[in-house]
Amino acid sequence: MKIKKSITAVGAAALAAAALALAAPLAASAHVRVDPDQASAGSYAVLTFRVPTESATAGTVKLEVDFSTTTPFTSVSYQPVAGWSAVVTTSKLAKPVKISGATVTEAPTKIVWTADPGVQIEPGQFQQFSVSAGIVPDTDKVEMPATQTYSDGTVVKWDQPTPASGDEPEHPAPTLYINEAPPGDASPTIVSSSPAAAATTSSASTSTDAAALGLGIAGIALGAIALVVAVLAFTRRPRVAAQPAASADSARSSDSTSEDV
């Protein structure tokens, strides 16, 4: 009985540890992010903002993304999303900048996606919002602070810079790295200047993430099944009954009688 209880306790602990191991990377990735996070200076890039709903009781109904005014994009266009409207704000720059030899005095400074009535990103779901942005400025990186609004009025700002050490803050700002490699990336890969190629890169990244998550869940499920089978096999193993002492004595007495005869 004690052995059975020990096996059950060890099995429960193993399953709990596996669940925590899977949940940790998922929790760490549940932020508003931009994909891909790298682009070449002077190119146009398709950038996709991934927006998960982290609340358990409210849905996401609005997303705002601010663009730099010191190292601006020359243009931003968005891909339509069913059930959502989008508005790009173009503003006059406080100080004109030169981009690819041209003097730029106005540039996109914000884009806002708003859900239609009755539409939201439900708890446990995420949505992707894509833009074509360019010309990508010739700078180290561009931070694009985002503001996420929930149906219950909660507002979450994703505007904290990620330090060079790579220690991610609680609410990191979506960041596009250009001449600077992302923290912890030893061999950066710069996306093509072609919007179509950038879109393909984004799609491949999404497929890879989904495949890795699927394999992780399948591994945990198979481990759990194997553990249950092992416990059942152990608990149902037939036991060999001990021979009564009286029977053993009778056998020895019979053998002794036979020898006397």
N, C-alpha and C positions, 0 to 999 in steps of 0.2 A: 504493500500500500504506500509506504514511504517512497519507494522507487518511482511508482506511478505518479505521485504528486510532484516529485522532483522533475520528472520528464515534462509534465504539463507546465510547470513554472518556467523551465528553461525554454520551452517552445514559445510561450507567451512573450517572454523577454526578447527572444530572437525576432519574432514578428514585429514587436514594438520598435526595436532598433532599426529594422529594415524600413518600417514606415517613416520613422524620423529621418533616416538617411535620404529617402526620396523627397520628403517634404522640405528639407532644408534648402536644396538648390531651387525648388519651385518657389519658395517664399522669397529667396534672394532675387529671383528674376521678375517678381511681380511688381515692376515699376513701369512708368511711362518711358519708353526707349525709342531711339531712332535706329532704323536698319536700312542699308548698311551704315556703319558709323565712320566710314572713311570715304574720301573722294579726292579727285585730282584737281589742283588749282586750274582755273580757266575752263573747266568742263561744265556740263549740265548733268545733274544727278537726280535720279528718282529716289526720294527719301520716304520711308514708311514709318509712321509713328504707331507703335503698338500700345494700346491702352487697355489694361486689365481693370476690372472692378474688384477692389480689395475689400469693400464693405460687404458684410453678410446680410444687411437689411435694406440697402438702397442701391440704386443703379446709377451709372454714369449718364449724364444728360448733356454735358457740354465739355469741350476741350478747346483751350486757347494756347497757341504757340507764338512766342515772340521771336522775331528775327533781329539780328544785330544791326545797329545803325552806324557803327564805326567800320565794320568789315561786312557790308551788306551783300545780299544777292541782288542781281539786277532785275530778276523776275521770279515770280512764284505762281504756278498754276496747280489746281487740285484735281484729283480724280473723284468723280461723284460717288457718294455712298448712299445706298438706298435708305430712306428714312431720316437722312441728315441733310442739313443745309450748310453751306460754307461761304464765308465772306473773307476776302483778302483786303487788308488795309494798306494803302500806299501812302507814305508820309514824306514830307520834305526833310532832308537831312540837315542837321545842325551845321555840319561842315561837309562840303563837297569832297568826294573821293574819286580817284582815278582807277578805273578798272579796264584792263586790256587797252590802255591808251586813251580811253574815253572818260570824260568828266561826268560823274553821276551826281545829280542833285536830289533825286527822289528815288525811293526804293521801297519794296515791301517790308513792312515792319511787324505785321501780325496776321495770323489767320485764325478764324474762330469757326469751329464746327458745333452746330446746335441740333439736338435731336428733335424730330417732329413730335407733336403731342401723342402720348401713348407709346413712344419708342424710347428705349434706354438699353445700355449695356448691363445686362442682368448680373447679379452676384455669381461669381464663378465663371463668367464669360469674359472675352476680350474682343476688341474691334481694332481694325487697322485703317489708318487714314494716310493716304499717299499724296505727295506733291512732287512736281518737277521743279527743281530749283537751280538757278544759275544766273549769271556766271559765278561759279564757285570762287570765292576770294582767295588770293594768294597770301595765306596766313597760317599760323600753326594749327588753330582749331576754332570752331564756331560753336558757342553754347546757345541752345535754343530753349530757354525756360518755358515750362508748360504749366498750365493751371487746369486742374480737373475738378469739375463740379458734379456733385451727386444730387439725386432727386430729393433728398431730405435737407438740402441746403448746405451740406458739408463741402468745404473747398480745400483741396490739397494742392500745394504748390511744389512742383518739381523744379527747383531752381538752385540747388546747391552744387558748386563745382566739385569735380572729382580730382583729388590731388595726384601728383605724379607718382606717388607711392602705390596708387591703385586702391587704397582703402576707401571703399565706396561710402559716401554719407547716407543718411537716412532717406533723403529725398533728392537724389542726383538729377541734375538737369540733363536732358538729352543733348549729346555733344557729337558734332561732326569733326573728326580729325582729318586734317589736310596735310600740312607739312610735318606734323608731329604724330608720332605713333601712339595709339591708345595705351594707357597704363598696363604694363604686364604683357604687352604684345611684342615678342622678340623678333618676329618676322612679319611686319605689316603687309597687307595686300590692298593695294589701291584699286578701287573700282574703275571700270572703263568710263570714258567721257560720254559714251552712248547711253541714252536713257533706257533703250531696250535691254542693253547688257546689264545695266544696274537693276532693272526689274527682274531679270533672270537670276541675278545674284541673290536678290531678296527672296525670291521664290525657293531657291535651293536651300538657303539658310533656314527658312520656315520648315521645309520638308525634313531637313536634318534634325532640327529640334524635335519635331513630332516623332520621328523614327526613334531617336534616343529615349524619349519619354516612354514610347510604347514598349521598347525592349526592357526598360527598367521595371515597368509595371508587370510585364509578363514574367520576368525573372523572379519577382517577389511572389507572384501567384503560384508559380511552379514550386518554389521553395516551401510555401505554405502547404501545398498539397502533399509534397514529399514528407513533410514533418507529420501531418495527420496520418498518413499511411503507416509511417514508422511507429507512431504511438499505438495505433490500432493493432498492428501486428504484434507488438510487445505485450499488450494487455490481453490479447486473445491466444497467446501461446499456451498449449496444453501443459499442465503441470504433472510430474511423475510422483505418484503417491508413495510415501515411505512404507516399507513392508513392516507389518506389526511384529513386535518382539516375540509374541507368543507363537506366531507362525514359524519364525526362525528357529525357536527352541524345539518345536515339534519336528521340524525337518532334521535337526541334528540328532534327535532321539531316534528317529526312524532309521537314519544311517547307521547308528550304533547297534541297533537290533539286528540289522541285516548282517553286519560283520560278525556278531556272536553266533548266528546260525551257520 
